[in-house]
Amino acid sequence: MANLSTRMNEDRLKKRYERERKARQAAETILEKKSLELYQRNKELEEFKENLEKQVFERTHEAEKAKTEAREANLAKSQFLANMSHAIRTPLTAIIGFAEVLLQHSPSREERVKYLTTIIGSGRHLTTLLGEILDVSNIENQKLELNPLRFNLPNLLQSIEQIYVFNCQKEQLEFALIIDSVLPEWIVADPTRIKQVIDNLLSNAIKFTQSGSISLHVKFSFSSNTLHIDVVDTGQGIDDDKQTLIFDYFSQGDASITHNFGGTGLGLFITKSLVELMGGEVELESTLGVGSKFSMSIVCQEYGGECKSLKSRDIIAHQSVIIPSLVGNILLVEDTEVNQQLITLNLQQTGAKVDLAINGLEGLQKALTGEYDLVLMDIQMPVMDGKEAMKSLKQLGVNLPIYALTANVMPSDIQEYADIGFTGTLCKPLELENLYQVLSQHLTVCGDKVANKVQETKLIAQDPKIKALFYTELDKQHVELTENIHNLDYAGLIRITHVIKGSAGSFGHNNLTNLAAHALLLLRQKQYVEGVHHCTNLNHKVAEVLNEYND
């Protein structure tokens, strides 16, 4: 029994030991697992701590950088606003000051002319500043639009040359326009903006050139439809680290520039933006103390003709044109009196008979009842415009050759006229070679073509009476423009700018045609603020033309 009891005790002890051993092993396993989990958690916490510290450092650095940039931008903007305030107050001071002198005193005629000239010049300078601000606003809001027109490139370059030969002479600088390749006679691009960017670069060159020369180099790449323009000066040059900065707005290369030379710092920013909008780019090469070269490229939509030299060209000079001797009846539908007389005169030189209608409705009635070989029809007219008249004639089965004769000759316009049913399009101002070519196609040619007259025919009005009528009408348009600008009469401004656009170029005033076209486009797009601004510029140019004519 004793042995049995002893064995039972041993078995119980063994079982108890075994249970305790297994429990200890299980506890050790759990403890090991928990220790490992705790280690992993501590490791994760350490990594999170390191990442958090890194992120805090990076965010702090970014915040400091953003704060610094914001401070610098704010300082630049404040400096710009101070410069702009000074630039605006300067002409305003002259305008108000001399106006008060004229009001309070009785100066002599010579003094009045001097004071008024200063007021007008200051007003125009102020208009330019406001135009720059509007341009920057439109660039920022991506609302700046181009107005491509078909224009004579050599004439534009010559007009720029005439201005800057004079401007450089005043500063005792030499100026040269250098044509580095054959140029097209005409291109389709925005002439106002092209002139603006060239003006900006040439004006800057004059401002920063104390002595030496300034040259304007022009060439054309026919393979890529690209106009290349370089402005080279022998001025003070620009530091390497400031060459990219000068294309930013709210800043100039050096704060001393505004103090020493004036300006707002907007010109090059606007130039770069406009050139890029025209499909090109602006590049700068400059050496401090030697000079600078600004190069820009402008992509043109179309081009035509060739001009190998600008020497001895006269912008409104005579040109040999073959005037055919023709027999036939032409119906001219035109509402503007000046254009009526000018176009009629050129048509009658061929020997053809010309009948006149003053609006689309009258033109429709005459085309239905008369016998005509050709109809030339203006597009924008009162009572009924040319497009509506053309549609009505087509519906009534009239199959006469009918040409649109208009200043609106964008590719989209020409396509629209063709879709309506016009036989073709002739542009204003008159291009006599194209006009006479169309007449010869549809009228009867008299005798041998050798008998046709070769005359020195002006591309502007030949008759003194017509020229006098143009300036009389332009004077009335000047008054109407002034009133419509003051009253913000947009419909009136659209009507007057359309008339000027269609007639001024025929008398050699392509600058008026281009300004009127740009203003008209803006007004039709309901961009009234900028449209009125361009109408104001147009009105100033009209006043200059009238003053030159009266002198």
FIDOSE-504289 format. One record per residue (C-alpha): x, y, z; residue in three letters; residue number from 0. Coordinates in Angstrom, 3 decimals. Example, Ala and Ser with C-alpha at 12.3 -4.5 7.8 and 13.67 -1.06 7.14 Angstrom:
<recs>
xx yy zz aa i
12.300 -4.500 7.800 ALA 0 $
13.670 -1.060 7.140 SER 1 $
</recs>
This chain:
<recs>
xx yy zz aa i
0.000 0.000 0.000 MET 0 $
2.835 2.289 0.897 ALA 1 $
4.439 1.726 -2.481 ASN 2 $
1.155 2.308 -4.256 LEU 3 $
0.641 5.541 -2.375 SER 4 $
4.162 6.653 -3.173 THR 5 $
3.690 6.017 -6.919 ARG 6 $
0.422 7.902 -6.943 MET 7 $
2.098 10.871 -5.321 ASN 8 $
4.894 10.754 -7.855 GLU 9 $
2.384 10.630 -10.734 ASP 10 $
0.533 13.618 -9.329 ARG 11 $
3.799 15.506 -8.954 LEU 12 $
4.841 14.615 -12.491 LYS 13 $
1.496 15.755 -13.882 LYS 14 $
1.661 18.916 -11.826 ARG 15 $
5.209 19.582 -13.027 TYR 16 $
4.174 18.901 -16.603 GLU 17 $
1.251 21.358 -16.289 ARG 18 $
3.493 23.998 -14.771 GLU 19 $
6.158 23.462 -17.472 ARG 20 $
3.611 23.842 -20.249 LYS 21 $
2.088 26.888 -18.574 ALA 22 $
5.570 28.412 -18.231 ARG 23 $
6.336 27.686 -21.910 GLN 24 $
3.015 29.227 -22.957 ALA 25 $
3.713 32.287 -20.794 ALA 26 $
7.195 32.614 -22.260 GLU 27 $
5.785 32.332 -25.794 THR 28 $
3.202 35.028 -25.055 ILE 29 $
5.838 37.191 -23.415 LEU 30 $
8.173 36.771 -26.390 GLU 31 $
5.351 37.641 -28.801 LYS 32 $
4.353 40.685 -26.778 LYS 33 $
7.982 41.768 -26.532 SER 34 $
8.356 41.488 -30.298 LEU 35 $
5.145 43.441 -30.826 GLU 36 $
6.351 46.083 -28.395 LEU 37 $
9.685 46.263 -30.237 TYR 38 $
7.935 46.686 -33.588 GLN 39 $
5.631 49.333 -32.130 ARG 40 $
8.580 51.225 -30.637 ASN 41 $
10.387 51.015 -33.987 LYS 42 $
7.324 52.352 -35.780 GLU 43 $
7.026 55.163 -33.262 LEU 44 $
10.665 56.056 -33.803 GLU 45 $
10.188 56.097 -37.590 GLU 46 $
6.990 58.140 -37.235 PHE 47 $
8.830 60.558 -34.985 LYS 48 $
11.649 60.899 -37.527 GLU 49 $
9.181 61.394 -40.423 ASN 50 $
7.178 63.866 -38.413 LEU 51 $
10.269 65.877 -37.585 GLU 52 $
11.304 65.753 -41.253 LYS 53 $
7.844 66.865 -42.406 GLN 54 $
7.778 69.641 -39.819 VAL 55 $
11.200 70.789 -41.029 PHE 56 $
10.150 70.651 -44.694 GLU 57 $
6.847 72.448 -44.039 ARG 58 $
8.628 75.041 -41.967 THR 59 $
11.186 75.544 -44.760 HIS 60 $
8.418 75.775 -47.386 GLU 61 $
6.504 78.212 -45.205 ALA 62 $
9.617 80.349 -44.756 GLU 63 $
10.292 80.217 -48.507 LYS 64 $
6.682 81.138 -49.320 ALA 65 $
6.835 83.920 -46.757 LYS 66 $
10.054 85.232 -48.295 THR 67 $
8.636 85.033 -51.829 GLU 68 $
5.419 86.723 -50.728 ALA 69 $
7.427 89.448 -49.016 ARG 70 $
9.575 89.956 -52.124 GLU 71 $
6.497 89.945 -54.395 ALA 72 $
4.784 92.401 -52.102 ASN 73 $
7.818 94.662 -52.088 LEU 74 $
8.072 94.425 -55.881 ALA 75 $
4.364 95.161 -56.229 LYS 76 $
4.615 98.076 -53.817 SER 77 $
7.617 99.393 -55.772 GLN 78 $
5.691 98.949 -59.014 PHE 79 $
2.654 100.792 -57.622 LEU 80 $
4.917 103.561 -56.402 ALA 81 $
6.540 103.774 -59.852 ASN 82 $
3.148 103.712 -61.547 MET 83 $
1.785 106.352 -59.193 SER 84 $
4.762 108.556 -59.993 HIS 85 $
4.424 107.850 -63.726 ALA 86 $
0.728 108.781 -63.678 ILE 87 $
1.076 111.816 -61.440 ARG 88 $
3.800 113.328 -63.615 THR 89 $
1.611 113.871 -66.721 PRO 90 $
-1.407 114.680 -64.524 LEU 91 $
0.586 117.438 -62.850 THR 92 $
1.382 118.950 -66.237 ALA 93 $
-2.218 118.592 -67.462 ILE 94 $
-3.796 120.150 -64.356 ILE 95 $
-1.079 122.774 -63.925 GLY 96 $
-1.138 124.142 -67.470 PHE 97 $
-4.950 123.924 -67.611 ALA 98 $
-5.106 126.117 -64.495 GLU 99 $
-2.652 128.558 -66.069 VAL 100 $
-4.855 128.811 -69.162 LEU 101 $
-7.957 129.282 -66.998 LEU 102 $
-6.564 131.843 -64.573 GLN 103 $
-4.316 133.897 -66.835 HIS 104 $
-4.335 135.358 -70.320 SER 105 $
-1.210 133.967 -71.965 PRO 106 $
-0.136 134.960 -75.444 SER 107 $
-1.046 132.828 -78.449 ARG 108 $
2.441 131.314 -78.559 GLU 109 $
2.235 130.428 -74.867 GLU 110 $
-1.247 128.947 -75.300 ARG 111 $
0.021 126.739 -78.115 VAL 112 $
2.962 125.672 -75.964 LYS 113 $
0.753 124.899 -72.940 TYR 114 $
-1.857 123.049 -74.980 LEU 115 $
0.840 121.037 -76.744 THR 116 $
2.196 120.011 -73.336 THR 117 $
-1.310 119.071 -72.137 ILE 118 $
-1.972 116.977 -75.252 ILE 119 $
1.426 115.266 -75.030 GLY 120 $
0.922 114.499 -71.336 SER 121 $
-2.560 113.179 -72.043 GLY 122 $
-1.237 110.840 -74.706 ARG 123 $
1.511 109.645 -72.385 HIS 124 $
-1.117 108.965 -69.719 LEU 125 $
-3.196 107.044 -72.267 THR 126 $
-0.158 104.886 -73.067 THR 127 $
0.348 104.087 -69.375 LEU 128 $
-3.296 103.112 -68.951 LEU 129 $
-3.052 100.992 -72.103 GLY 130 $
-0.104 99.116 -70.597 GLU 131 $
-2.080 98.440 -67.410 ILE 132 $
-5.022 97.138 -69.457 LEU 133 $
-2.676 94.936 -71.494 ASP 134 $
-1.204 93.422 -68.325 VAL 135 $
-4.701 92.824 -66.921 SER 136 $
-5.796 91.098 -70.135 ASN 137 $
-2.600 89.020 -70.237 ILE 138 $
-3.143 87.859 -66.639 GLU 139 $
-6.787 86.984 -67.340 ASN 140 $
-5.920 85.385 -70.715 GLN 141 $
-8.262 87.808 -72.461 LYS 142 $
-5.721 89.450 -74.732 LEU 143 $
-6.690 88.687 -78.335 GLU 144 $
-4.994 89.392 -81.649 LEU 145 $
-6.589 91.094 -84.642 ASN 146 $
-4.877 89.616 -87.719 PRO 147 $
-5.151 91.803 -90.816 LEU 148 $
-3.711 91.717 -94.310 ARG 149 $
-1.326 94.686 -94.403 PHE 150 $
1.679 95.997 -96.303 ASN 151 $
4.810 95.032 -94.339 LEU 152 $
7.295 97.387 -96.104 PRO 153 $
4.993 100.351 -95.449 ASN 154 $
4.804 99.489 -91.740 LEU 155 $
8.590 99.244 -91.520 LEU 156 $
9.028 102.536 -93.333 GLN 157 $
6.642 104.320 -91.003 SER 158 $
8.629 102.978 -88.032 ILE 159 $
11.881 104.045 -89.692 GLU 160 $
10.621 107.599 -90.208 GLN 161 $
9.663 107.901 -86.528 ILE 162 $
12.888 106.493 -85.087 TYR 163 $
15.272 108.302 -87.397 VAL 164 $
13.786 111.466 -85.913 PHE 165 $
13.712 110.136 -82.311 ASN 166 $
17.333 108.999 -82.495 CYS 167 $
18.471 112.278 -84.019 GLN 168 $
17.042 114.107 -80.997 LYS 169 $
19.255 111.935 -78.752 GLU 170 $
22.257 112.299 -81.102 GLN 171 $
22.157 108.602 -81.969 LEU 172 $
22.449 106.917 -85.347 GLU 173 $
19.573 104.767 -86.556 PHE 174 $
19.480 102.188 -89.353 ALA 175 $
16.782 99.904 -90.715 LEU 176 $
18.529 96.869 -92.227 ILE 177 $
16.643 94.405 -94.394 ILE 178 $
18.507 91.082 -94.230 ASP 179 $
16.374 89.157 -96.748 SER 180 $
13.651 89.482 -99.344 VAL 181 $
10.435 90.524 -97.598 LEU 182 $
6.854 89.766 -98.602 PRO 183 $
4.835 92.774 -99.790 GLU 184 $
2.000 91.836 -97.442 TRP 185 $
1.433 89.518 -94.515 ILE 186 $
-1.556 88.487 -92.398 VAL 187 $
-0.795 89.248 -88.750 ALA 188 $
-1.718 91.866 -86.140 ASP 189 $
-0.010 95.080 -87.358 PRO 190 $
-0.912 97.048 -84.227 THR 191 $
0.737 94.510 -81.920 ARG 192 $
3.760 94.071 -84.188 ILE 193 $
4.297 97.825 -84.166 LYS 194 $
3.781 97.867 -80.388 GLN 195 $
6.501 95.295 -79.681 VAL 196 $
8.949 96.979 -82.080 ILE 197 $
8.180 100.354 -80.479 ASP 198 $
8.786 98.901 -77.011 ASN 199 $
12.195 97.500 -77.967 LEU 200 $
13.319 100.603 -79.885 LEU 201 $
12.141 102.966 -77.123 SER 202 $
14.052 100.909 -74.554 ASN 203 $
17.136 100.945 -76.772 ALA 204 $
17.016 104.750 -76.997 ILE 205 $
16.440 105.055 -73.243 LYS 206 $
19.512 102.994 -72.334 PHE 207 $
21.882 104.122 -75.091 THR 208 $
23.865 107.235 -74.277 GLN 209 $
25.923 107.266 -77.467 SER 210 $
26.464 105.238 -80.603 GLY 211 $
23.786 103.607 -82.695 SER 212 $
20.561 101.626 -82.782 ILE 213 $
19.646 99.299 -85.633 SER 214 $
16.508 97.424 -86.573 LEU 215 $
17.197 94.209 -88.527 HIS 216 $
14.345 92.482 -90.354 VAL 217 $
14.240 89.257 -92.334 LYS 218 $
11.547 86.787 -93.338 PHE 219 $
11.650 82.998 -93.451 SER 220 $
9.331 81.918 -96.261 PHE 221 $
9.589 78.243 -95.300 SER 222 $
8.077 78.833 -91.859 SER 223 $
6.040 82.033 -92.480 ASN 224 $
8.129 83.681 -89.770 THR 225 $
9.119 87.320 -89.421 LEU 226 $
12.449 87.770 -87.578 HIS 227 $
13.237 91.119 -85.938 ILE 228 $
16.413 92.155 -84.094 ASP 229 $
16.918 95.413 -82.207 VAL 230 $
20.611 96.068 -81.584 VAL 231 $
22.022 98.937 -79.514 ASP 232 $
25.385 100.123 -78.220 THR 233 $
23.954 100.962 -74.802 GLY 234 $
24.943 100.143 -71.248 GLN 235 $
24.078 96.430 -71.467 GLY 236 $
22.472 94.194 -68.847 ILE 237 $
24.032 92.024 -66.129 ASP 238 $
23.746 88.268 -66.717 ASP 239 $
21.817 87.704 -63.474 ASP 240 $
19.253 90.363 -64.423 LYS 241 $
18.585 89.325 -68.021 GLN 242 $
15.649 87.052 -67.159 THR 243 $
14.305 89.397 -64.481 LEU 244 $
13.649 92.239 -66.922 ILE 245 $
10.877 90.227 -68.634 PHE 246 $
8.898 90.046 -65.375 ASP 247 $
6.356 92.690 -64.501 TYR 248 $
6.242 94.459 -61.123 PHE 249 $
10.013 94.593 -61.434 SER 250 $
12.897 96.085 -63.378 GLN 251 $
16.494 94.995 -63.647 GLY 252 $
17.532 97.503 -61.003 ASP 253 $
15.563 99.796 -58.710 ALA 254 $
17.781 102.659 -59.856 SER 255 $
16.463 102.255 -63.414 ILE 256 $
13.126 103.838 -62.536 THR 257 $
14.870 106.645 -60.672 HIS 258 $
17.323 107.369 -63.472 ASN 259 $
15.306 106.548 -66.580 PHE 260 $
11.638 106.405 -65.566 GLY 261 $
9.172 103.836 -66.849 GLY 262 $
6.957 101.258 -65.186 THR 263 $
8.726 98.018 -66.043 GLY 264 $
5.769 96.707 -68.049 LEU 265 $
7.106 97.115 -71.584 GLY 266 $
9.247 93.990 -71.862 LEU 267 $
6.716 91.826 -70.028 PHE 268 $
4.019 92.938 -72.489 ILE 269 $
6.426 92.476 -75.419 THR 270 $
7.296 88.910 -74.397 LYS 271 $
3.626 88.040 -73.827 SER 272 $
2.522 89.501 -77.172 LEU 273 $
5.291 87.774 -79.133 VAL 274 $
4.455 84.420 -77.541 GLU 275 $
0.767 85.035 -78.326 LEU 276 $
1.834 85.556 -81.965 MET 277 $
3.532 82.146 -81.983 GLY 278 $
7.109 83.389 -81.482 GLY 279 $
9.665 84.023 -78.782 GLU 280 $
11.969 86.762 -77.508 VAL 281 $
15.673 86.230 -76.855 GLU 282 $
18.287 88.524 -75.355 LEU 283 $
22.048 88.762 -75.814 GLU 284 $
23.744 91.481 -73.794 SER 285 $
27.207 92.439 -72.610 THR 286 $
27.601 94.958 -69.829 LEU 287 $
29.129 98.156 -71.158 GLY 288 $
28.910 96.999 -74.791 VAL 289 $
25.236 96.802 -75.708 GLY 290 $
22.229 94.542 -76.156 SER 291 $
20.466 92.598 -78.876 LYS 292 $
16.795 91.703 -78.510 PHE 293 $
15.598 89.122 -81.057 SER 294 $
11.998 88.152 -81.637 MET 295 $
10.146 85.939 -84.089 SER 296 $
6.521 86.320 -85.186 ILE 297 $
4.586 83.657 -87.093 VAL 298 $
2.370 85.066 -89.865 CYS 299 $
-0.821 83.398 -91.091 GLN 300 $
-0.252 84.228 -94.768 GLU 301 $
2.049 86.267 -96.992 TYR 302 $
2.330 87.359 -100.608 GLY 303 $
4.474 89.309 -103.076 GLY 304 $
8.141 90.211 -102.775 GLU 305 $
10.018 93.353 -101.781 CYS 306 $
13.814 93.274 -102.119 LYS 307 $
14.561 96.788 -100.904 SER 308 $
12.893 99.676 -99.102 LEU 309 $
15.200 102.249 -100.668 LYS 310 $
13.434 105.091 -102.443 SER 311 $
10.022 103.584 -101.680 ARG 312 $
7.289 106.138 -101.168 ASP 313 $
4.525 104.852 -98.960 ILE 314 $
1.825 106.675 -100.900 ILE 315 $
3.775 107.049 -104.095 ALA 316 $
2.640 106.463 -107.633 HIS 317 $
2.607 102.953 -108.976 GLN 318 $
2.351 101.806 -112.556 SER 319 $
-0.985 100.096 -113.062 VAL 320 $
-2.410 98.843 -116.353 ILE 321 $
-5.884 100.356 -116.716 ILE 322 $
-7.854 98.209 -119.151 PRO 323 $
-10.203 99.727 -121.718 SER 324 $
-13.578 98.105 -121.042 LEU 325 $
-17.214 98.234 -122.074 VAL 326 $
-19.947 97.265 -119.622 GLY 327 $
-22.275 98.295 -116.823 ASN 328 $
-21.287 98.068 -113.141 ILE 329 $
-23.559 98.443 -110.127 LEU 330 $
-21.684 99.836 -107.105 LEU 331 $
-23.498 99.349 -103.775 VAL 332 $
-21.753 101.586 -101.221 GLU 333 $
-23.084 103.833 -98.446 ASP 334 $
-20.061 106.043 -97.680 THR 335 $
-19.856 109.149 -99.881 GLU 336 $
-16.066 109.299 -99.991 VAL 337 $
-15.829 105.655 -101.060 ASN 338 $
-18.623 106.182 -103.591 GLN 339 $
-16.664 108.895 -105.372 GLN 340 $
-13.256 107.241 -105.078 LEU 341 $
-14.362 103.819 -106.319 ILE 342 $
-16.520 105.331 -109.065 THR 343 $
-13.556 107.363 -110.315 LEU 344 $
-11.355 104.271 -110.564 ASN 345 $
-14.087 102.279 -112.286 LEU 346 $
-14.823 105.031 -114.804 GLN 347 $
-11.164 105.199 -115.846 GLN 348 $
-11.713 101.905 -117.655 THR 349 $
-14.562 103.348 -119.727 GLY 350 $
-17.234 101.308 -117.948 ALA 351 $
-20.534 102.862 -116.902 LYS 352 $
-21.206 102.956 -113.157 VAL 353 $
-24.583 103.009 -111.426 ASP 354 $
-24.746 103.708 -107.695 LEU 355 $
-26.887 102.309 -104.872 ALA 356 $
-26.471 103.684 -101.360 ILE 357 $
-27.631 100.656 -99.344 ASN 358 $
-28.340 96.951 -99.717 GLY 359 $
-32.082 97.364 -100.323 LEU 360 $
-31.539 99.863 -103.135 GLU 361 $
-28.826 97.626 -104.549 GLY 362 $
-31.238 94.662 -104.498 LEU 363 $
-33.915 96.651 -106.326 GLN 364 $
-31.498 97.927 -108.993 LYS 365 $
-29.933 94.496 -109.534 ALA 366 $
-33.410 93.076 -110.176 LEU 367 $
-34.503 95.786 -112.628 THR 368 $
-31.270 96.861 -114.347 GLY 369 $
-28.898 95.187 -116.767 GLU 370 $
-25.479 94.889 -115.187 TYR 371 $
-22.368 92.919 -116.066 ASP 372 $
-20.948 93.112 -112.550 LEU 373 $
-22.044 94.115 -109.033 VAL 374 $
-19.614 95.395 -106.387 LEU 375 $
-21.276 95.353 -102.970 MET 376 $
-20.184 96.714 -99.617 ASP 377 $
-20.974 94.446 -96.665 ILE 378 $
-21.873 96.744 -93.770 GLN 379 $
-24.568 99.236 -94.824 MET 380 $
-27.743 100.765 -93.366 PRO 381 $
-31.304 99.599 -94.173 VAL 382 $
-30.011 96.239 -95.525 MET 383 $
-26.431 95.019 -95.377 ASP 384 $
-24.571 93.346 -98.225 GLY 385 $
-24.932 89.805 -96.876 LYS 386 $
-28.721 90.061 -96.605 GLU 387 $
-28.921 91.623 -100.078 ALA 388 $
-26.820 88.764 -101.491 MET 389 $
-29.031 86.118 -99.855 LYS 390 $
-32.145 87.804 -101.272 SER 391 $
-30.647 87.969 -104.767 LEU 392 $
-29.812 84.255 -104.631 LYS 393 $
-33.327 83.379 -103.476 GLN 394 $
-34.760 85.423 -106.370 LEU 395 $
-32.596 83.558 -108.871 GLY 396 $
-30.223 86.403 -109.814 VAL 397 $
-26.988 84.916 -111.180 ASN 398 $
-24.929 88.045 -111.792 LEU 399 $
-21.252 88.039 -110.799 PRO 400 $
-21.377 89.814 -107.427 ILE 401 $
-18.205 90.660 -105.490 TYR 402 $
-18.001 91.678 -101.848 ALA 403 $
-16.087 94.976 -101.664 LEU 404 $
-15.168 95.366 -97.999 THR 405 $
-12.516 96.066 -95.394 ALA 406 $
-13.465 92.858 -93.542 ASN 407 $
-11.207 90.387 -95.354 VAL 408 $
-10.188 87.881 -92.704 MET 409 $
-10.084 84.293 -94.063 PRO 410 $
-13.220 83.483 -92.056 SER 411 $
-14.992 86.516 -93.562 ASP 412 $
-14.013 85.569 -97.129 ILE 413 $
-15.238 82.016 -96.560 GLN 414 $
-18.535 83.327 -95.201 GLU 415 $
-19.040 85.525 -98.295 TYR 416 $
-18.319 82.536 -100.544 ALA 417 $
-20.803 80.387 -98.620 ASP 418 $
-23.496 83.053 -99.020 ILE 419 $
-22.921 83.124 -102.778 GLY 420 $
-20.556 85.991 -103.579 PHE 421 $
-18.432 85.366 -106.677 THR 422 $
-15.346 86.702 -104.906 GLY 423 $
-14.009 89.359 -102.526 THR 424 $
-12.166 92.633 -103.163 LEU 425 $
-10.661 94.467 -100.227 CYS 426 $
-10.634 98.073 -99.082 LYS 427 $
-8.450 100.096 -99.400 PRO 428 $
-8.614 99.475 -103.131 LEU 429 $
-5.952 97.257 -104.659 GLU 430 $
-6.230 98.529 -108.222 LEU 431 $
-4.468 95.624 -109.888 GLU 432 $
-6.918 93.135 -108.348 ASN 433 $
-9.867 95.410 -109.106 LEU 434 $
-8.946 95.821 -112.782 TYR 435 $
-8.258 92.101 -113.098 GLN 436 $
-11.798 91.320 -111.875 VAL 437 $
-13.290 93.955 -114.189 LEU 438 $
-11.435 92.450 -117.165 SER 439 $
-12.867 89.014 -116.370 GLN 440 $
-16.485 90.137 -116.448 HIS 441 $
-16.593 93.132 -118.819 LEU 442 $
-15.781 93.351 -122.525 THR 443 $
-12.232 94.378 -123.361 VAL 444 $
-11.968 97.017 -126.130 CYS 445 $
-9.592 96.172 -128.991 GLY 446 $
-6.095 94.779 -128.454 ASP 447 $
-4.883 94.615 -124.878 LYS 448 $
-1.760 96.464 -125.999 VAL 449 $
-3.968 99.508 -126.395 ALA 450 $
-4.732 99.481 -122.702 ASN 451 $
-3.441 102.493 -120.852 LYS 452 $
-0.395 102.257 -118.615 VAL 453 $
-0.644 105.151 -116.226 GLN 454 $
1.086 106.293 -113.101 GLU 455 $
-1.941 105.719 -110.891 THR 456 $
-1.925 106.641 -107.229 LYS 457 $
-2.940 104.077 -104.701 LEU 458 $
-4.669 106.899 -102.884 ILE 459 $
-7.314 109.335 -104.129 ALA 460 $
-6.349 110.988 -107.420 GLN 461 $
-8.926 113.763 -107.454 ASP 462 $
-8.335 116.833 -105.214 PRO 463 $
-12.093 117.163 -104.699 LYS 464 $
-12.327 113.591 -103.401 ILE 465 $
-9.334 114.160 -101.136 LYS 466 $
-10.920 117.343 -99.765 ALA 467 $
-14.167 115.450 -99.208 LEU 468 $
-12.311 112.739 -97.292 PHE 469 $
-10.796 115.259 -94.874 TYR 470 $
-14.134 117.058 -94.491 THR 471 $
-15.779 113.762 -93.581 GLU 472 $
-12.852 112.837 -91.311 LEU 473 $
-13.335 116.091 -89.422 ASP 474 $
-17.001 115.184 -88.846 LYS 475 $
-15.978 111.689 -87.766 GLN 476 $
-13.509 113.226 -85.303 HIS 477 $
-16.348 115.197 -83.701 VAL 478 $
-18.609 112.131 -83.621 GLU 479 $
-15.862 109.976 -82.149 LEU 480 $
-15.299 112.512 -79.384 THR 481 $
-19.008 112.658 -78.547 GLU 482 $
-19.490 108.894 -78.689 ASN 483 $
-16.455 108.281 -76.461 ILE 484 $
-17.761 110.831 -73.953 HIS 485 $
-21.281 109.322 -73.997 ASN 486 $
-20.028 105.698 -74.201 LEU 487 $
-22.239 105.239 -77.273 ASP 488 $
-20.932 101.848 -78.415 TYR 489 $
-23.250 101.560 -81.423 ALA 490 $
-22.084 104.974 -82.625 GLY 491 $
-18.435 103.995 -82.121 LEU 492 $
-18.939 100.789 -84.122 ILE 493 $
-20.461 102.763 -86.989 ARG 494 $
-17.718 105.436 -87.089 ILE 495 $
-14.790 103.002 -86.725 THR 496 $
-16.223 100.905 -89.550 HIS 497 $
-16.360 103.968 -91.834 VAL 498 $
-12.785 104.995 -90.994 ILE 499 $
-11.536 101.436 -91.449 LYS 500 $
-13.048 101.294 -94.924 GLY 501 $
-11.874 104.669 -96.234 SER 502 $
-8.711 105.949 -94.501 ALA 503 $
-6.325 103.449 -96.108 GLY 504 $
-7.363 104.582 -99.600 SER 505 $
-5.914 108.003 -98.793 PHE 506 $
-2.612 106.685 -97.423 GLY 507 $
-3.569 106.551 -93.749 HIS 508 $
-3.017 102.864 -93.043 ASN 509 $
-2.369 103.634 -89.374 ASN 510 $
-5.955 104.915 -89.049 LEU 511 $
-7.266 101.818 -90.832 THR 512 $
-5.376 99.497 -88.466 ASN 513 $
-6.412 101.381 -85.324 LEU 514 $
-10.045 101.500 -86.447 ALA 515 $
-9.994 97.778 -87.267 ALA 516 $
-8.646 96.886 -83.830 HIS 517 $
-11.152 99.123 -82.030 ALA 518 $
-14.009 97.750 -84.139 LEU 519 $
-13.081 94.147 -83.326 LEU 520 $
-12.980 94.835 -79.582 LEU 521 $
-16.324 96.658 -79.636 LEU 522 $
-17.997 93.860 -81.580 ARG 523 $
-16.632 91.372 -79.047 GLN 524 $
-18.200 93.573 -76.317 LYS 525 $
-14.807 94.325 -74.769 GLN 526 $
-16.017 97.853 -74.254 TYR 527 $
-13.379 99.184 -71.851 VAL 528 $
-10.462 98.283 -74.110 GLU 529 $
-12.516 99.137 -77.198 GLY 530 $
-13.113 102.684 -75.961 VAL 531 $
-9.415 102.933 -75.081 HIS 532 $
-8.483 102.072 -78.684 HIS 533 $
-11.147 104.488 -79.990 CYS 534 $
-9.464 107.195 -77.913 THR 535 $
-6.099 106.352 -79.481 ASN 536 $
-7.734 106.400 -82.909 LEU 537 $
-9.265 109.798 -82.161 ASN 538 $
-5.847 111.223 -81.225 HIS 539 $
-4.393 109.947 -84.520 LYS 540 $
-7.342 111.413 -86.448 VAL 541 $
-6.646 114.782 -84.811 ALA 542 $
-2.974 114.539 -85.822 GLU 543 $
-3.908 113.746 -89.436 VAL 544 $
-6.324 116.666 -89.543 LEU 545 $
-3.738 119.027 -88.039 ASN 546 $
-1.148 117.987 -90.637 GLU 547 $
-3.676 118.442 -93.455 TYR 548 $
-4.802 121.877 -92.213 ASN 549 $
-1.203 123.008 -91.806 ASP 550 $
</recs>
